[in-house]
Amino acid sequence: MNVNDVELVRSLLLSSGYVETDDVKEADIILLMTCSIREGAENKVWDELKVLRKIRRKKGVVGVLGCMAERVRHNLLTCTENVDVVAGPDSYRDLPRLLAIARCGSMAINVQLSVEETYADVVPVRKDKFSKTAYVSIMRGCDNMCTYCIVPYTRGRERSRPMNSILDEIRRLSDEGVKQVTLLGQNVNSYRDLSEISFLSANLAEPGVAPGFRTKYKPKRGGYNFLTLLDKVSQIDSEMRIRFTSPHPKDFPLEVIQLIKERSNICKQIHLPAQSGSNIVLDAMDRGYSRESYLELVHRIKTVLPNVSLTSDFIAGFCGETEDCHRESLDLIKHVVYSFCYVFPYSQREKTKAYRHLRDDVPKEVKNRRHQELAGAFRETALKHNESLLGTKQLVLLEETSKRSSEHLRGRTDGGVSVIINKYYNDGSGLVELKPGDYVVAKIISANSQTLQALTLQTTKLKDFENL
């Protein structure tokens, strides 16, 4: 989400006459895009502000943007690091005014949350205009109110961007040669555009919540839902891969899973945040499902998509988590066999329900140990998943030059696993130089828990791969 927010801010400031520089020492204005989901992310910002205090120009302006700006605005305005501008995630349009105030010597702040702002009319400006991958925000905020989560308090309640503006942006990206788009949202698959349709026929069936899951808000009715959006997005360009993140498990009715199966350009990779494998902890988190219903959803997905790549999120050491609860999370990771997991030790956030009503009773050293054990468990399953691909032919979209070698390119499989491939391959008539944006049929020859090594067999088109 922060990458997309940076692209929005860049667009707004460039259109106001500002010029971007990569040299911090040259900059008159330095803006930090921030995240508040975890304590570690905020600590990095405080450390960066201390560094900037030493190198900033005499009359330079330093601003803090995003979630942290909203959550700890008072701390930012009174800190010794001399923050001049504080702008929340719904206040980016106001940045030119805020910066003008700051450059006159006064502090400037706007952290007002909006029930409508989606920046639908702002065309994001990407840092690398030649990149073959792009992120497209389809909604902002979240209504799930999980007890540990700060997002509803820093980014506001759910509101969805009009579908037509999303489709227009993706068509524009297709025209620019982009080969992969990732649809973004805090709760991406609860998307619902009510901008044009405000009614729903009583006879019109629509996908709802996955069986065994519940919501904490009234069922949303009418408008265009995520199934409709995903369907239309996938039809724009048959050579453009479509991914989406981050979904909530409750919003995976069978119709969405079936659409993923039917469309070759919708990647068979699903992020399915579990957070815990323990019913006790899931209940304390107010996630709206049990371990059993989560596993049933995994079973339904794998039945329809047998080669699906599943990824997840886990929190180590949440309030009330016992060793037995922790072992249930370890067991879930091993049972599902994820290709990747984001694992973090729990850090309590002010304003959340957990902060107000639960005790942060797991010692830090225990959280850290459990964190390491969860990470170790997922690395084992990721290795198992990746080794199962040895000898297989995979469709790989090449994304960029490898950071370790200019003679190699990095790409990803349909399932999202990173693949390293030689920049040149012999097509039978001589050496061919591959480039980002190419689709190749690759034979997997080596695997570890994070990366695959592969040999290029031939170049191809996405739509032709299934027939090879």
Secondary structure, DSSP 8 states (H G I E B T S, - for coil): -HHHHHHHHHHHHHTTT----S-GGG-SEEEEEE--SSHHHHHHHHHHHHHHHHHS-TT-EEEEEEHHHHHTHHHHHHSTT---EEE-TT-GGGHHHHHHHHHTT--EEE----SS---TT-----S-TT-SEEEEE-EE------TT--HHHHT-S-EE--HHHHHHHHHHHHHTT--EEEEE-TTGGG-EE-SS-----TT-------TT---SS----SSEEHHHHHHHHHTT-TTSEEEEE---GGG--HHHHHHHHH-TTB-SEEE---B-S-HHHHHHHT-S--HHHHHHHHHHHHHH-TT-EEEEEEEES-TT--HHHHHHHHHHHHHHT-SEEEEEE----TTSHHHHHS---S-HHHHHHHHHHHHHHHHHHHHHHHHTTTT-EEEEEEEEE-SS-TTEEEEEETT--EEEEESEEE-SSSEEE--TT-EEEEEEEEE-SSEEEEEEEEEE-GGGGGG-
